[in-house]
Amino acid sequence: MNIKGNTVLITGGATGIGFALADAFLKAGNTVIICGRRQEKLDAARNKLRGVHTFACDVTKKAERQSLFRWTEEKFPGLNILINNAGVQGMADLKKGLQGLPQDVNEVGTNLVAPIHLSAQYTPSFLKKDAAAIINVTSGLGFVPIAAMPIYCATKAALHSFTLSQRQQLKNTPILVFEIIPPMVATELGGGELGTARGIKPTALADEVLKAIAGDKFEIPVGEAAGLIEGSRTNFDATFQRLNSWG
């Protein structure tokens, strides 16, 4: 796919992977729109990324997804790339019952429901374009889960499955379907000392992603995620035990 001259919408684009992708797509010569829940983060991103457009939106809320769609259809009728990047992650202690579930994050709504609904909203208009793409950000943990984050891993596994079906349904149409599969990345999501120590830089991930998209590589594992995918397909049990032996 041509990575220049597109109009790109990135959810969760004010920080982390989304911010790095926005920067990379801007530098490649695209119009870029980012959305996110926190206006102060959007304002900060706009100050750093010359020319980026912003829209405050909580993608877990149907009314706000619809407002985003109407706004982009009116202001950016050439929009032809959707990047479903927004994600949240929580720890869960299943032995504690309901009290052990994450209380302050909506992992299912953010990581799974929102990408499905946003994809459905934009697909009819994308089908009218000469070229378009839907890009879903999953995780290496969607292939081999970390037991301490069962909901996050389950949503990413489900989004991977959805992406496979989506790509199959949209074959022979103008819409290409890509899947970005990151490893641990040094972002707010990875968080803490572990994310900083082990995570790759978001800019490095973004560079790899744009090269892969330009080469029509539809499954894009980055760094350690490639090893998790290979392990999931050749020796799942050993890979799972090794991943869950940390700490």
LUMSE-30683 format. One record per residue (C-alpha): x, y, z; residue in one letter. Coordinates in steps of 0.1 Angstrom, whole numbers, padded with zeros to 4 digits. Each point is the difference from the previous one (the first is absolute). Example, Ala and Ser with C-alpha at 12.3 -4.5 7.8 and 13.67 -1.06 7.14 Angstrom:
<nodes>
{x=0123, y=-0045, z=0078, rest=a}
{x=0014, y=0034, z=-0007, rest=s}
</nodes>
This chain:
<nodes>
{x=0000, y=0000, z=0000, rest=m}
{x=0011, y=0035, z=-0007, rest=n}
{x=0010, y=0016, z=0033, rest=i}
{x=-0002, y=0036, z=-0013, rest=k}
{x=-0030, y=0021, z=-0008, rest=g}
{x=-0025, y=-0017, z=0023, rest=n}
{x=-0023, y=0013, z=0027, rest=t}
{x=0006, y=-0020, z=0032, rest=v}
{x=-0021, y=-0002, z=0032, rest=l}
{x=0018, y=-0014, z=0030, rest=i}
{x=-0018, y=-0009, z=0032, rest=t}
{x=0019, y=0005, z=0032, rest=g}
{x=0024, y=0022, z=-0021, rest=g}
{x=0011, y=0025, z=0026, rest=a}
{x=0025, y=-0022, z=0018, rest=t}
{x=0021, y=-0032, z=-0005, rest=g}
{x=-0003, y=-0021, z=-0031, rest=i}
{x=-0027, y=0022, z=-0014, rest=g}
{x=0020, y=0032, z=0004, rest=f}
{x=0030, y=-0017, z=-0017, rest=a}
{x=-0021, y=-0012, z=-0029, rest=l}
{x=-0015, y=0035, z=-0004, rest=a}
{x=0034, y=0015, z=-0002, rest=d}
{x=0012, y=-0026, z=-0025, rest=a}
{x=-0030, y=0004, z=-0022, rest=f}
{x=0003, y=0038, z=0001, rest=l}
{x=0036, y=-0002, z=-0010, rest=k}
{x=-0009, y=-0023, z=-0029, rest=a}
{x=-0023, y=0026, z=-0014, rest=g}
{x=-0035, y=-0008, z=0013, rest=n}
{x=-0028, y=0018, z=0016, rest=t}
{x=-0003, y=-0013, z=0036, rest=v}
{x=-0029, y=0001, z=0025, rest=i}
{x=0004, y=-0012, z=0035, rest=i}
{x=-0027, y=-0006, z=0026, rest=c}
{x=0002, y=-0008, z=0037, rest=g}
{x=-0018, y=0004, z=0033, rest=r}
{x=0022, y=0027, z=0016, rest=r}
{x=-0001, y=0034, z=-0015, rest=q}
{x=0032, y=0011, z=0017, rest=e}
{x=0018, y=-0029, z=-0016, rest=k}
{x=-0014, y=0009, z=-0034, rest=l}
{x=0010, y=0037, z=0005, rest=d}
{x=0035, y=-0011, z=0009, rest=a}
{x=0002, y=-0023, z=-0031, rest=a}
{x=-0012, y=0029, z=-0022, rest=r}
{x=0028, y=0022, z=0013, rest=n}
{x=0026, y=-0026, z=-0009, rest=k}
{x=-0014, y=-0013, z=-0033, rest=l}
{x=-0003, y=0028, z=-0025, rest=r}
{x=-0031, y=-0003, z=-0021, rest=g}
{x=-0017, y=-0028, z=0020, rest=v}
{x=-0038, y=0003, z=0005, rest=h}
{x=-0016, y=-0011, z=0033, rest=t}
{x=-0034, y=-0011, z=0012, rest=f}
{x=-0009, y=-0008, z=0036, rest=a}
{x=-0018, y=-0034, z=0001, rest=c}
{x=-0004, y=-0028, z=0024, rest=d}
{x=-0002, y=-0029, z=-0024, rest=v}
{x=-0018, y=-0022, z=0025, rest=t}
{x=-0031, y=0022, z=-0003, rest=k}
{x=-0023, y=-0005, z=-0030, rest=k}
{x=-0012, y=0036, z=-0002, rest=a}
{x=0036, y=0012, z=0000, rest=e}
{x=0010, y=-0025, z=-0027, rest=r}
{x=-0029, y=0013, z=-0021, rest=q}
{x=0010, y=0036, z=0006, rest=s}
{x=0036, y=-0008, z=-0011, rest=l}
{x=-0013, y=-0017, z=-0032, rest=f}
{x=-0023, y=0029, z=-0009, rest=r}
{x=0028, y=0026, z=0006, rest=w}
{x=0025, y=-0019, z=-0021, rest=t}
{x=-0025, y=-0006, z=-0028, rest=e}
{x=-0008, y=0038, z=-0001, rest=e}
{x=0035, y=0013, z=0005, rest=k}
{x=0022, y=-0027, z=-0016, rest=f}
{x=-0020, y=-0017, z=-0027, rest=p}
{x=0032, y=-0014, z=-0014, rest=g}
{x=0006, y=-0021, z=0031, rest=l}
{x=0012, y=-0034, z=-0011, rest=n}
{x=0021, y=-0015, z=0028, rest=i}
{x=-0013, y=-0010, z=0034, rest=l}
{x=0024, y=-0011, z=0027, rest=i}
{x=-0017, y=-0017, z=0029, rest=n}
{x=0028, y=0007, z=0026, rest=n}
{x=-0017, y=0011, z=0032, rest=a}
{x=0006, y=-0026, z=0027, rest=g}
{x=-0001, y=-0004, z=0038, rest=v}
{x=0016, y=-0027, z=0022, rest=q}
{x=-0008, y=-0011, z=0035, rest=g}
{x=0012, y=-0027, z=0024, rest=m}
{x=-0026, y=-0025, z=0013, rest=a}
{x=0001, y=-0024, z=0030, rest=d}
{x=-0026, y=-0026, z=-0009, rest=l}
{x=0002, y=-0016, z=0034, rest=k}
{x=-0016, y=0031, z=0015, rest=k}
{x=-0032, y=-0002, z=-0021, rest=g}
{x=-0016, y=0033, z=-0011, rest=l}
{x=0023, y=0019, z=0023, rest=q}
{x=0030, y=-0013, z=-0019, rest=g}
{x=-0011, y=0014, z=-0034, rest=l}
{x=0013, y=0033, z=-0012, rest=p}
{x=-0023, y=0027, z=0014, rest=q}
{x=0012, y=0031, z=-0019, rest=d}
{x=0006, y=-0012, z=-0035, rest=v}
{x=-0024, y=-0012, z=-0027, rest=n}
{x=0022, y=-0025, z=-0018, rest=e}
{x=-0028, y=-0017, z=-0020, rest=v}
{x=-0016, y=0032, z=-0011, rest=g}
{x=0033, y=0017, z=-0009, rest=t}
{x=0020, y=-0028, z=-0014, rest=n}
{x=-0027, y=-0020, z=-0018, rest=l}
{x=-0035, y=0016, z=-0003, rest=v}
{x=0013, y=0033, z=-0012, rest=a}
{x=0022, y=-0013, z=-0029, rest=p}
{x=-0029, y=-0022, z=-0012, rest=i}
{x=-0025, y=0028, z=0001, rest=h}
{x=0023, y=0026, z=-0015, rest=l}
{x=0010, y=-0024, z=-0028, rest=s}
{x=-0037, y=-0006, z=-0008, rest=a}
{x=-0007, y=0037, z=0000, rest=q}
{x=0028, y=0009, z=-0025, rest=y}
{x=-0001, y=-0031, z=-0022, rest=t}
{x=-0029, y=0012, z=-0023, rest=p}
{x=0017, y=0033, z=-0008, rest=s}
{x=0034, y=-0017, z=-0004, rest=f}
{x=-0015, y=-0024, z=-0026, rest=l}
{x=-0006, y=0030, z=-0022, rest=k}
{x=0037, y=0011, z=0001, rest=k}
{x=0026, y=-0010, z=-0025, rest=d}
{x=0022, y=-0012, z=0028, rest=a}
{x=-0006, y=-0004, z=0037, rest=a}
{x=0012, y=-0018, z=0031, rest=a}
{x=-0011, y=-0011, z=0034, rest=i}
{x=0029, y=-0006, z=0024, rest=i}
{x=-0006, y=-0018, z=0033, rest=n}
{x=0025, y=0001, z=0028, rest=v}
{x=0000, y=-0033, z=0019, rest=t}
{x=0029, y=-0014, z=0020, rest=s}
{x=0024, y=-0029, z=0003, rest=g}
{x=-0020, y=-0008, z=0031, rest=l}
{x=-0030, y=-0008, z=-0021, rest=g}
{x=0019, y=-0031, z=-0012, rest=f}
{x=0016, y=-0010, z=0033, rest=v}
{x=-0017, y=0016, z=0031, rest=p}
{x=0015, y=0012, z=0032, rest=i}
{x=-0022, y=-0015, z=0027, rest=a}
{x=0001, y=0032, z=0022, rest=a}
{x=-0018, y=0020, z=-0028, rest=m}
{x=-0026, y=-0025, z=-0011, rest=p}
{x=-0026, y=0025, z=-0013, rest=i}
{x=0025, y=0021, z=-0020, rest=y}
{x=0015, y=-0031, z=-0016, rest=c}
{x=-0035, y=-0014, z=-0008, rest=a}
{x=-0011, y=0032, z=-0017, rest=t}
{x=0032, y=0001, z=-0021, rest=k}
{x=-0005, y=-0037, z=-0010, rest=a}
{x=-0036, y=0008, z=-0010, rest=a}
{x=0011, y=0030, z=-0020, rest=l}
{x=0026, y=-0021, z=-0018, rest=h}
{x=-0028, y=-0025, z=-0009, rest=s}
{x=-0023, y=0028, z=-0011, rest=f}
{x=0028, y=0014, z=-0022, rest=t}
{x=0003, y=-0033, z=-0018, rest=l}
{x=-0037, y=-0001, z=-0007, rest=s}
{x=0000, y=0036, z=-0010, rest=q}
{x=0028, y=-0005, z=-0025, rest=r}
{x=-0017, y=-0030, z=-0015, rest=q}
{x=-0033, y=0018, z=-0004, rest=q}
{x=0016, y=0031, z=-0015, rest=l}
{x=0023, y=-0018, z=-0025, rest=k}
{x=-0005, y=0012, z=-0036, rest=n}
{x=-0012, y=0034, z=0013, rest=t}
{x=0020, y=0033, z=0002, rest=p}
{x=0004, y=-0006, z=0038, rest=i}
{x=0032, y=-0016, z=0012, rest=l}
{x=0001, y=-0014, z=0035, rest=v}
{x=0032, y=0002, z=0020, rest=f}
{x=0008, y=-0013, z=0035, rest=e}
{x=0028, y=0017, z=0021, rest=i}
{x=0012, y=-0025, z=0026, rest=i}
{x=0023, y=0019, z=0024, rest=p}
{x=0022, y=-0015, z=0027, rest=p}
{x=0004, y=0018, z=0033, rest=m}
{x=0003, y=0037, z=-0008, rest=v}
{x=0013, y=0028, z=0022, rest=a}
{x=-0033, y=0019, z=0004, rest=t}
{x=-0026, y=0008, z=0026, rest=e}
{x=-0017, y=-0033, z=-0007, rest=l}
{x=0031, y=-0020, z=0007, rest=g}
{x=0007, y=0023, z=0029, rest=g}
{x=0024, y=-0002, z=0029, rest=g}
{x=0035, y=-0013, z=0001, rest=e}
{x=-0007, y=-0032, z=-0019, rest=l}
{x=-0014, y=0019, z=-0030, rest=g}
{x=0029, y=0025, z=0001, rest=t}
{x=0027, y=-0027, z=0003, rest=a}
{x=-0013, y=-0025, z=-0025, rest=r}
{x=-0022, y=0020, z=-0023, rest=g}
{x=0011, y=0011, z=-0035, rest=i}
{x=-0004, y=0037, z=-0009, rest=k}
{x=-0033, y=0008, z=-0017, rest=p}
{x=0019, y=0018, z=-0027, rest=t}
{x=0018, y=-0032, z=-0009, rest=a}
{x=-0033, y=-0018, z=-0002, rest=l}
{x=-0015, y=0027, z=-0022, rest=a}
{x=0029, y=-0001, z=-0025, rest=d}
{x=-0004, y=-0038, z=-0004, rest=e}
{x=-0038, y=0003, z=-0004, rest=v}
{x=0002, y=0026, z=-0029, rest=l}
{x=0026, y=-0022, z=-0018, rest=k}
{x=-0023, y=-0030, z=0004, rest=a}
{x=-0031, y=0018, z=-0012, rest=i}
{x=0019, y=0014, z=-0031, rest=a}
{x=0009, y=-0036, z=-0008, rest=g}
{x=-0035, y=-0013, z=0005, rest=d}
{x=0010, y=-0022, z=0029, rest=k}
{x=-0033, y=-0006, z=0017, rest=f}
{x=0012, y=-0017, z=0033, rest=e}
{x=0026, y=0023, z=0016, rest=i}
{x=0016, y=-0016, z=0030, rest=p}
{x=0027, y=0023, z=0015, rest=v}
{x=0030, y=-0011, z=0022, rest=g}
{x=-0008, y=-0026, z=0026, rest=e}
{x=-0035, y=-0004, z=-0012, rest=a}
{x=0013, y=-0020, z=-0030, rest=a}
{x=0015, y=-0025, z=0025, rest=g}
{x=-0033, y=-0003, z=0018, rest=l}
{x=-0019, y=-0007, z=-0032, rest=i}
{x=0025, y=-0026, z=-0011, rest=e}
{x=-0001, y=-0016, z=0035, rest=g}
{x=-0038, y=0000, z=0000, rest=s}
{x=0000, y=-0020, z=-0032, rest=r}
{x=0029, y=-0024, z=0007, rest=t}
{x=0001, y=-0006, z=0038, rest=n}
{x=-0028, y=0019, z=0017, rest=f}
{x=0004, y=-0016, z=0035, rest=d}
{x=0037, y=0007, z=0003, rest=a}
{x=-0004, y=0035, z=-0013, rest=t}
{x=-0029, y=0007, z=0024, rest=f}
{x=0019, y=-0014, z=0030, rest=q}
{x=0031, y=0020, z=-0009, rest=r}
{x=-0020, y=0033, z=-0004, rest=l}
{x=-0017, y=-0006, z=0033, rest=n}
{x=0032, y=-0008, z=0019, rest=s}
{x=0009, y=0037, z=0002, rest=w}
{x=0000, y=0014, z=0036, rest=g}
</nodes>
